[in-house]
């Protein structure tokens, strides 16, 4: 039987799905990236459970099985949701926030307000917001995706899912054929789903360009993790964080692309377990 417990929670006005494992603390809060869901953390959650570490992953608003985002700026909505998740789940106990891509950006944004949340540390994994985001245009401009969205007749959901994943797979993974791509989010079943997802990307991209966090305000320990072969957000982006946070540690995972939680689960667990102790 799986050690991962799936349940529903309501946070900041959004109903969403949570994947949780029991264990000791400091607890680890896991935030996924754009176009993903809590499912991208399942292998890591199972590995943490086997090591007796408490952790939770949720579908962020607008993704997976969470309720949609409201009109307006995206990052403030996600900030409020993530902050309420931390306080509701951990209470007064310190937590480690680990986030991938967009989730890494959110982790850094939460860490820039010392005192409001009790953070043992943050582990941004290939975080958005350090440089110009490069993950969106190649997906939106993929000729197969564009063709499917323009067809005047209904398209079976499986074809839409394959095209959507096919556009994202070469960017996200060092080995484009890995089965871990199936751990992507549960969105994208219909053309309307894909169109809505692309619209959220258009709204989010300018926010990520406009200095989404103030790194000099971060006081808790930071461990930046990057896949050495990340094509979406190259590890050269870490220079900005290192200039602002000289005590930040950076870990490059060889043979890994944009998804260390799926491509190098064991190594990421090794990095997370001692962090915040």
N, C-alpha and C positions, 0 to 999 in steps of 0.2 A: 504494500500500500504506500502511496506517495506521502511524504512527510509535509508536503506543501498544502496548506489549507486555503481554499478559495471561498471568499465571502463578499458580501456587498457592504459598502460604507457610504455615508453622506458627509461631505466635507465642503465647506465654503459654498453651500448651495448646489453642489453637484453630487449626483449619485454615481458611484463607480464600483469597479471590481478590484478587490485586493487579494494578493497572494502572500501568505504569511507563513513563517516557520518559527517554532518556539526555540528557546535557548537562553543563554546568559547574555549579558550586555557588555559594553555599550551596544545598544541595538543599531542596526544598519538600515537606513531608509534608502531605497533604490528608485531612482527616477529615470525613465526611459527617454529616448529621443523622438524627434519628429518622425511621423510615419510608422512608429512602433507602438508597442503596448507592453504591459507587465510581463507578457509571455517571454520577452527577450531575456528576462532574468531567471527563468525557471531552472536552467542547469546550475546557475550560481546559488540560487536559493537552496536547492537540494544539497549542494556541496557544503553550504554554511550549516544547514541542519545536521549534516553528518558530523560536523565539527562542534556542534553544540552552541552555535551563535544565533541569536535572535535577529530576525530581519523581516522586512515587509517591502513589497513592490505594489504599485497601483497603476491603473490606467489613468493617465493625465486627462483632464477635460478636453474633449474634442477628438480623442483617440480611443482605440479599442472599444470597450463597452461602456465608457463614460458618457455622460450627457454632454451635449455640444457646448462650445464656448459661446458667450454672449457677444454681440457686436461690440467693436471697439478694440483697443489695444490688447494684445495677447499676453505679453509677459506679465503685466500686473495681475491678471486673472490667475495665471499659473503660479505666481508668487504667493498670492493669498491662499490658494489651494494647498501648495506644498507646506507653507508655514502652519496651516491648521492641521495638516497630516502629522507633522512633527510633534506639535503640542498635544494632539489628541491621542497619539499612539505612545509617545514616550513620557508625557507628563513632565515632571521635574528632572527626569533622568537624562544624562547626556547621551547624544546620539552621534553617529557618523553618517553623513549624507554622501552617497555615491551616486553620481549621475552621468549618463552617457550622452554625448552630443548636446542636444537641447537640454537634457536633464543635467548635464555638467554645468551649463550656463546657469540654470536655476540654482544649483548647489552653491555656486560662487555668489550669486545674488543674495541668497539667504545668509551667507557667511559675512557679508559686508555690514551687517547690523548687529554688532556684538552686544550681548546683554538681552536681546529680545528672545533669542532661542539659545538653549544650552547645547552647544555643539562641541563634541570631542574632536571634530575634524571634518574636513570635506575631501572627497576623492573624485575630482572631475576626470572623466574618461573621455578623451578627445572632445573637449568642450567647445560649443559654439560661442561666438562673441569676441574671440581674440583677434580674428582677422575677418576679411570678407567671406561670408558663407558661400561655399561652392557646391553644396549638396543639392540645391533645388533646381537650377536651370537644366542640368543634364537629364533630369527625370521629366520635367515639364516639356522639354524639347525632343524627347525620344520620339522618333517617327511612328513607332507602333502605337504608343500611348496616344499620340495626337490623332492618329487615324481612327482608333477605337472610339475616342470621344466625339468624333465628327460624324460617325456613321448614322444614317437616318433610321436604321432598324435596330431592334433589340439585340444585344450581344450577351451570350451566356456568361454567367458570373465566373466560371472557371477560366475562360479566355481572358477576361479582364484581370483576374488575379495573376495569371501567368505573365501577362504583359507588364503589369505593374511591378511585380517582383523582378522580372527580367531587366527592366530599366534600372533598378536599384542595385541588383546583385553585384555587377562588376565594380561599382563604386564602393560598396560596403565591405566586401570580403577580399582577403588576399588570394583565396582560392575560390573562384566564382562558382564552382560546382558543388560546394559543400552543402550538405543537407540542412545545416543550421539555418539556412535562409528561410525554412519553413517556420521558424520561431518568430517571424515578423508579426506585426499586429494583425488584428482581426478585421481591419478596415479594408476597403477596396473590393468588395464583392460586386458592386455595380458601377456603371459609368458615373452615376450621380455621386457615389461614394468617392470615387477617384477625383471627380471634378471638385467636390467639396474639400478634399484633402489638399489639392493643388491651390485652391483659393486661400486656405489657411496658411500655406507656405508663402504666397504672395504678400499676405498681411504681416507675417512674422519677419520676413527677410529684412525690411527696412529697420525694424526694431533692433535686430541683431547688429546692424551697421552703426547704430547711433549710441555707441558707448554703453552697452547694456549693464555694466557693473563698474564699481569704483574699487579697484583691487587694493588700493592703499588703505582702505577701511577694514580689511580683513585681518583679524587677530588670531583666529584659531589655526591649528596646523593644516597645511594643504599638501596633498600628494597628487600631482598630475600624472596620469597614466595615458600612454599613447601606444597605438600599434605602429611599429616601425614602417609598415607599408600602407599606412592610411592614405587613400587617394582623395577622400572627401575633405578632411581637415588635417593637412600635413603637420607633423610634429614640430616643424619650424615655427608654428604658431605659439609654442610654449615660450619663446623668447620674450614676448610681451609680459607674460606672467612672471617670469624670472626677473625681469628688470624692475617690476613693481613689488614683488614679494621675494626678496633675496633668500629667505629661509625655506622657500618652497622646494620640495623634492620632486624630481621628475624621473619616471620609470618608463623606459622604452621596451616594449615587448616584441622581440624579433619574430619574424614569420607571421605577423598578425596585421590585419587591416583595421577597419573602423569599428569593429565589434569585438573587443577583447573578452567581453562577458560571454560570448558564444564561441569564439575561436581559440581563446586561451583561458578557459574558465578556471583551471587549476592554478595558473599563475596569478590571476586576479584575486582568487581566494587567499593565496599566500600573502599578497600585499594588504588585503583588507583585514585579516584576522588580528594582526598586532596593532593596527592603526587605532588610535584613540584609547588604548589601554593605559 
